[in-house]
Each structure stands twice: as structure tokens, then as C-alpha cells.
Amino acid sequence: MNGVFPIAREELRLWLRSRLAFSALLVFALLLTATSVLTALRMSAEQQQRTGQQALAEETFLSQPDRHPHRMVHYGHYVFRVPPPLSVVDPGVDAVTGQSMFLEGHRQNTAMFADAGAGANLGGFDDLTAALVYQLFVPLLLIAMGHGLIVREREENTLAPLLAQNVTGVMLCLGKWIALAGVALVLLLPLFVMTALAAARGESLLTSAGLIGIYALYSLVWCSLILLVSALVRHRGLGLGILALFWLGAVLIVPRTAVESASTVVPAEGKLETDLRMQAELRAVGDGHNAGAPQFMRLRANLLAQYDVERVEDLPVNFRGVVAEVNEADVTDVLNKYAGERMALEARQARFAESFGWLSPVVAVSAGSRALSGTDLATHHRFLRKAEEVRFDFVQGLNRVHVEQLDYTIDINRSIDTASERLTRMSAENWNVLDEFSFEAAPASERLTRAAPALTMLSAWFLLLTAAVVFASRRIRP
Amino acid sequence: MVDSDKAASGSQARTSRESSHNKAPVLAAESLGIVRSGRQVLKDVTFRIAPGEIHALLGGNGAGKSTTLLTFLGFLTPASGGVQVQGRDVGKNLNEVRRAIAYLPEAASLYGHLNAYENLGYFLALAGTDLDREALDEALDRVALQPGARGMRMQTYSKGMRQKVAIALAILRDTPILLLDEPTSGLDPVAIDDFNRLVRDLADTGRTILLVTHDVYGACHVADRIDLLQNGELVGAFDRPPGMDRIDTEAVHEAFAGRAAA
């Protein structure tokens, strides 16, 4: 196998001396570096901005004056999904799922988006993330550089003298593969720097290494594919055409088909129909603002019996507060049921779409990249669940203040009696029921588990293509 | 079977190489048949080349000359018969066979982005040979490549200059066997004479040379023996008579042209 490294070295020398290949490499390196820096700057700014907004939202809530606790329930609170450190590589679904949410009583609001100004400054160029460059454009560069690896030797009649030097087809292919893989791995340097920075900002080393690993594996898949095609075809133009078609299919057609077929195979009920069903269930639960509603008669009777009194005014707790508390729990059960169903359905659709990674390595790597970066749909769902936990806790905390600290008689007279209204204003210290919200992506082990299917698919791609290369290399003839 | 020995009947006497023919052949094709893309390109070809002999396969385009060389290199598998190099079956001893052979392809196929030294260094490294600049210069001197051109990229070379570097590579490989495919194609008459002398020198140092060509004049001047190949079959053979410095060009030309016309 002595000839392997001279072959690799020679291929690299050819690229360095070829103005076209060298220029393409240089342009891509610049594009990659520029995109990486811009993505890193944008996501760092987003991180800082959202962290600041989160702190401001908490400060604003806590600085509210004394008032009726239920007014605070409706005053509400904002939570922000601070992007994880590895989002500097792959912002994932961040831009399309909303990054903040308004939390209030009896409702689960949808996530909202950042202000348009944040994304408009760079004229849309910021949409080109480092992850996209690695997923879509690095393969193009590898195709441009590597499509002639073997077929060029054939076309320029250098294959026969090469093989006549006792170089086997396997050695030739291995040498060429090492050269192309060397270029691919050098192109991963910006990724290495970004993940190192993310690790320095608290990201797990495991996920950082996993992200580098998955992109390295993805690049090697393309190296093997390019080498295989170059070994099989008789003309460079044909090889380039086949690889360009594969790229188009892998980058555009298969992902688009995956998304379309996911919504067909795993159909989702329309929002209107779902909302109508949910509203019907919520009506059955009752409106917690109306303690006299028939839905709360049994609660009223139970409480009176429990405390052995005749009238709600004689209860040691505020009946309206109890109704608000119980109703909040019941409403939340309904809301959580629908939210759970929606998230499960979205997850099923995502899993189905991701299974197209068996047909396109681009689909596999993008799924794995988002999972490892903590910017996938599962992370968004995790944000929704964490936000809901915060919402439910602070609303119920305020309801508990309503139950325990606010006299029922004063409470019902607050609309007709100014003095009573003043007495219903609870101390602002009670607003401390609000927990600090600090969203973090799932732990490294969980993200690695989520990325496992993508890693499996890419490994299968790599092994199959490499086996095919070995098979083809044994049949290389001048 | 059309054997070169049989085909030689009626041609010139072949006593001059009797002694070497009695030795074990370095290269031998026995009833060789090759089929490529469903077409029979070699049919029942038999010849043996003794050590130190210069053997030319003469034929027109598509006669099967280059195919014969590729078969000795193990790039093609015989459909019938077989080829042997130094007594070894080529298909079963590919590594040993290729180590023993230096091959000069038809189009002087070297890399345009490399200079002469880099080309030689690369191919020699692949063959497991590491030679210094002095040795390379010595070989390039032998093929008379101008020193000023040696450091220039070969994409600026003429066809003849590239051919000289390829010949230098064959010399530097220092193998007992040389397979030369149209080695004088593209060379000027002076360079052809120089090349013929070089080939003769190499044969005199014990190397066995099989060259394929359609150049009747060149083959008659350099070869000890010529086999005439037409449509994949051996149709005639000529030996250099004792005491003569070349094979009778007119006889070969007549046979070649006559066969071609037929």
C-alpha cells in the first residue's frame, strides 16, 4: 500500500496547481468562514437579546404594584426561548417556530416571532447559515473538485501507466479518497472553531463532538459517492451530470417530497376543527370567572360540606379563588390534552420526514444537526412544555393567594365598593410566585439519542457507498 | 492454429536467434484469445520472446497490438489460451509480473501539471523506487531531453518531449522487461534514430523488449524479430538474418501492404 499516499499527495498538488479548483476552494472557504461568523454573530446577538428580554419581562412582572391577584393572572408574563450555544452552527427551527410566548391564565398562546428588524439588516443573507452551507454547498464543491478523480485518469490515458506501476485499483481509489476526504475535513475547520466556542459557553463536549462527527461523516459520504461515480463512468461529463442530478435530488426533491408526504401520510386535523372541538370541551369545563355557573355547584356543595357551613361567605377560603384554581387545573388538562396531541402529531410527521434520510443524506444530516444543536422540533416542544409549566405554576400561585389571602365578601363587593376594591389589592410581594424561566436544550445524552437515527442512516450510506467503491475499484481497468 | 513459427515459413531464415530461442522465454503468449465488448480482438496468437530480444508486433490500427500489451500487464483476461511472464501465469502473479515490467503507453501519458522530475518522481514512488535528482538527470540525458525543459510543466512540452520523459521513466524503472506501445509515434527522425539506439542498448544489457508499432521502417531497424498482426491473428513473422543490422524492410513492407490490401 506504499503508493496510496503518493496518489493522495499528487491529487492535492493537482488541485493546488489548478487555478479553477484552487479558486473554488478559496471562495468556498471564504463563504464558509463568512457564513459561520455571521451565523455566530446573529445567534449570539439573539441569545443576548432574548436573555435580556427574559430578565426584563420578569422584572416588569415583579415590579407590578399591589393589585387583585386575578388581574396579575391576566397581566401575564413573557418567556423567551434563548437559543442554545450550538445554534451558532445550526439555528434549526428557531426562525420558523417562534421564540417567545405570552403566558396568561386559562390560555395557551402560540409562540411568537422576533421583530422583523432583527432579520432584515443583512438583506436575507443571514438566512444562509453555516449548517446550510455544510449541508448544501460543501457537497457541490466536493463534486466540482472530485468528479474527475478516477475518470480523469482514464480520459487522459494516465490510468494504464498508473496501474502498470503495480498500483491496484483499491490503492488508487484509497489514495484519491484520502485526498478528497482531506479537503472535506479541512473545510470542517470553521465548524470546529464554532463548536469549540459553543463548548466554551457551556455546551456539552459530547454534543459538540457529535456535531463535528455527523458533519464529518456526511462529508465522507459525499467523498465515497463522488469517488464511486468517478470510478464507474467513462466520461467526466457523464460523471458530473450524474452527481449534479443526485445533488439536486438529495437537496431539493427528496426533502420536499418528505415534507409533502409527511403531511399526507400523517394527516393533521385543520386548526379550525381542532379549535371548535377544544372550545366545546372548555365550555363543558366552565368559565372560572363565573363562580355561580352550574359546573361549580358540586364544588360549592363539597366545600360547604367539608367546612360544615351553610354559605360560601362563611368558608375559611375564598370560594371564587377556589373556583379559579380548580377551573384553571381543569382548563389546563383540556389545553394540555390538545397540545399533547398536536405535539405528538408534529413529532410523528417529523419522524416520517426524517426517515427520508435513507433516500437523501441531506435529510439525515439536517435532522441530526438540529437534534445535536438543540434546535429541532423536539426542543421547541420542550420549550412549549417548560413554558406551560411556568404558566400553570404562576397562575395557580396567584390563585392560591386569591384563595387564602382575599376575603370572599370583599372580593365580590370590589366592583360596587371603592373601599372593598382597595382591600382586594394584594401585596406585590405575592408576585414572587413567578419562577425564573431559564430555558435550556435537552441534556447531551437525550440529544445524542435523538440524533441516533440520523447517525445510523449516514453510517449506512457511508458503509454502502464505501463497499461499492471497493467493489468498483477491484474492476478498474484502463 | 496460426503460429508465428508456422507463419515464418517462406520468410527469412531465423538462425541468428536460434540460441536465444532455445532459452526459456521471458514473454510467451500461447493460443491467446481475447474478447472485448463481444468482439474477438485476438485469436489464437502464439509467440515466445527470449531474454534480451527485441520483438516487434507490427500491424495496422485495430490489429490487436495494444491489446496484446495490456494482456501481458494483466489488464485483460484471456478468453482462451494465456500469457506468461518469466514463466509465471500473468493472471495468478499480477504483482510479480508488474514489478518486472516497465510499460510505455502510446500517448506518453504523463501529467501536464507536473514537470519532468515530478512526473518521474511520482511514477517511481508508485513503483516503490526512490531515486535522486542525479539519477533522474542521467536518464533524461540518455533520452536527450534539454536540461532547460526539465523543470517546466509538461503541458508546455511537445509530443516528442513527453515521449522522451516516458522513455526515461521506462529506463529508470530498471526492469528486465519493457513493453513499448508505439514508442516512436510523434518523434522526429533524429529522435527516432536516437530512440532506436537506446532500445538496442537496453536489449544489449539483457532487457527483453516487446514493442508494438505500425512503423515498418522503425520495426525493421530495431527489432530482432517481427510478428505481423492483422485482425487479431498472426499472419507472418520475420527474423533479423545473421550478420545483418536489420530485417529486410522491403519484404516486411510487401507482406504488410499485401496483407492490408487483402
Interface residues (C-beta under 8 A of the other chain):
Chain A: N2 G3 P6 I7 E10 R13 L14 R17 S18 E156 N157 T158 A160 P161 L162 L163 A164 Q165 N166 V167 R477 P478
Chain B: L70 L73 F75 L76 N95 R98 R99 I101 A102 Y103 P105 E106 A107 S109 L110 Y111 H113 L114 Y122 F123 A125 L126 A127 G128 A166
